[in-house]
């Protein structure tokens, strides 16, 4: 069954309510000591009410990123001939746990291998900091949320390669486009899957503890 839903559509926003999403896999991996976990409670509330608990605010930096995302991929394909991209900005659920899904910026290939692409178009100081990253370990340390977001895309699409891309059109130099390609370790893919399963179990335990008999969604 085709579970793809176009990004940023009304249906996309509705489909994500009550679901574990790629942008929050970091919250499940880097588990806070506080119990119950905030993200689990947020997802529980969404399933109970049928309403999103996210705060939607588009800052100038976010608007800049959205505006320049397409340009970033145009330049990536131009400067890296072994990259091919598909317009895959849709929400797709994971077959094993349908309450988890991801919206990848792009899914395509790099050097002939399937790859998940995550692009950022940040302010210049942030972009230059990204340009200093030399390895996937740097990405995992400096920007773990983005790393685990790529892992989430790999889980949903059954891929083990990712690429982090940063683009700043204001930098008229080679460092205006930065990319880092890497193979995601199987151990991290399995850690992500286990974190999702545990979160779902924790949510169901809270449902029982709170004597919740019925969800509006999920």
DRENDRENMI-943073 format. One line per field, with one value per residue (C-alpha): residue number from 0; x, y, z. Coordinates in steps of 0.5 Angstrom, whole numbers. Example, Ala and Ser with C-alpha at 12.3 -4.5 7.8 and 13.67 -1.06 7.14 Angstrom:
// residues 2
k	0  1
xx	25  27
yy	-9  -2
zz	16  14
END
This chain:
// residues 218
k	0  1  2  3  4  5  6  7  8  9  10  11  12  13  14  15  16  17  18  19  20  21  22  23  24  25  26  27  28  29  30  31  32  33  34  35  36  37  38  39  40  41  42  43  44  45  46  47  48  49  50  51  52  53  54  55  56  57  58  59  60  61  62  63  64  65  66  67  68  69  70  71  72  73  74  75  76  77  78  79  80  81  82  83  84  85  86  87  88  89  90  91  92  93  94  95  96  97  98  99  100  101  102  103  104  105  106  107  108  109  110  111  112  113  114  115  116  117  118  119  120  121  122  123  124  125  126  127  128  129  130  131  132  133  134  135  136  137  138  139  140  141  142  143  144  145  146  147  148  149  150  151  152  153  154  155  156  157  158  159  160  161  162  163  164  165  166  167  168  169  170  171  172  173  174  175  176  177  178  179  180  181  182  183  184  185  186  187  188  189  190  191  192  193  194  195  196  197  198  199  200  201  202  203  204  205  206  207  208  209  210  211  212  213  214  215  216  217
xx	0  3  3  6  3  6  10  7  0  -6  -6  1  0  -6  -2  4  -1  0  6  13  17  24  25  24  28  34  29  28  35  38  33  32  32  25  19  15  19  16  16  12  7  6  5  0  -4  -4  -7  -12  -14  -13  -10  -2  2  7  9  9  13  17  23  27  32  27  24  31  32  25  26  33  33  31  37  41  40  41  48  49  47  51  58  57  56  55  49  42  36  28  23  21  19  13  11  12  11  15  12  14  11  6  6  13  14  19  19  26  28  30  32  36  43  50  56  50  48  41  42  38  39  38  39  40  40  42  45  52  56  52  54  61  61  58  64  69  66  70  67  60  63  63  56  54  57  56  49  46  39  40  44  39  34  38  38  30  30  34  30  23  26  31  37  44  47  46  48  48  48  49  48  49  48  51  58  60  66  67  65  58  56  58  56  58  57  57  55  50  53  48  48  45  40  38  39  34  29  29  28  22  19  21  17  11  11  12  6  1  3  2  -5  -7  -4  -9  -15  -15  -20  -20  -16  -18  -13  -8
yy	0  7  11  17  24  30  35  41  39  39  32  31  35  31  25  26  28  22  19  18  23  23  30  27  20  24  25  18  16  21  19  24  22  25  20  20  23  29  27  21  25  30  24  21  28  28  21  23  29  28  35  37  39  42  50  52  58  60  65  69  63  58  62  63  55  53  58  56  48  47  51  47  41  44  46  39  36  40  40  33  29  22  25  24  26  25  29  25  30  26  23  16  11  5  -2  -5  0  5  10  12  16  20  26  26  32  28  20  19  16  17  14  9  7  9  15  19  27  32  39  45  53  56  63  64  63  56  54  56  51  46  46  45  38  32  26  23  23  30  31  26  30  37  36  29  31  32  25  21  25  21  15  15  16  10  6  8  7  1  5  5  11  18  25  32  38  45  51  58  62  68  65  66  61  53  53  56  48  43  36  30  23  17  9  9  3  -2  -2  6  3  -2  3  7  2  -1  6  7  0  2  9  6  1  6  10  4  3  10  9  4  7  13  9  12  7  10  15  19  17  11
zz	0  -2  5  2  3  0  5  8  5  10  10  12  18  20  18  23  29  34  30  32  27  24  27  34  34  37  43  44  43  48  53  59  66  67  67  63  58  55  47  49  53  47  43  48  48  41  40  46  43  36  35  34  40  36  36  29  29  22  24  19  19  18  12  9  9  6  0  -1  -1  -8  -10  -5  -9  -16  -14  -11  -17  -21  -17  -15  -22  -18  -14  -17  -13  -13  -11  -5  1  3  10  9  15  17  15  22  26  22  28  26  20  16  11  8  4  -2  -3  -9  -10  -9  -13  -15  -8  -5  -1  4  3  9  7  11  9  16  17  15  22  23  15  16  23  19  14  19  20  17  19  21  28  28  25  31  36  33  31  33  32  24  25  28  23  17  21  21  14  13  17  14  7  8  6  10  7  8  6  10  6  8  3  4  -3  0  1  -6  -6  -6  2  0  -1  4  4  8  6  10  11  17  22  23  30  30  25  30  36  32  31  38  41  37  39  47  46  43  49  54  51  51  59  60  57  61  68  66  65  58  54  47  43  37  33  33
END
